[in-house]
Amino acid sequence: MQQLDPTDRRILLALDEDPRLPIMVLAQKLGLARGTVQSRLERMTSNGALRPHSVRVDAAALGRGVSAEVAAELDQSQIDGAIAALGRIPEVLECLAPAGDTDLLIRVVATSPDDLYRVSEEIRLCPGITRTSTRMILRTVIPYRTTALLAEG
């Protein structure tokens, strides 16, 4: 992934303030050419620096107000199959490979504690997963954010 330069950061900060700004208005606000803003946004989207808009959707608004993290241990020889199976579970928001005893750390959402049990079981039954441990998240105290990092540069 390419590092963001100061112009990229200015564009993203302006979009963080108002994500619905049309490109022409954004360009005028920043004193840049419309083509410059358009091409930089396309580049940042294609190289993964700019995430999909669905990341901003609160799962609770979709009826999934219960969130948890599932730590999974797995048979290392089946990691690709496990990840593919996890990717097919709609309630899996994110899957990380941390250092330490946990092989995969999976962020999930559910409609209720009973539904969380169902989601956890679906994860446990994925090929290659040998053991899971689920911790329900009571509330988010600092949501995902990057604004301060953008302003830093």
C-alpha angles and dihedrals in degrees: 000000000000118000117250115248124212093269092052089050092050090052093049094046090053090049090048088058093047116005092185096063111130113238093247092053090045091052092049092047091052097038092241133129115264090236091054093053092044095050094045092050090049091049093048090049095048095047094047099248090117112054125216116276091244089075087074094058113104109229090217088066086059092054094263102114096151116082132183145161120238118203111206133193116200148180099266092216089063100046094117092052092047092051092047091051092047089051089060093058106092093205092061104098098175140356122204133186105219129187116256136040096331114084097194132013110203125193111209141174132207141177096242141349089272090052089048088057089053092049091047090051091049088054093046090054094053113117112270097015108122103174140007138192121196127204119186116221112228097198143334111251098177114023123213108288142165103172095106091049092051091050091047096068 
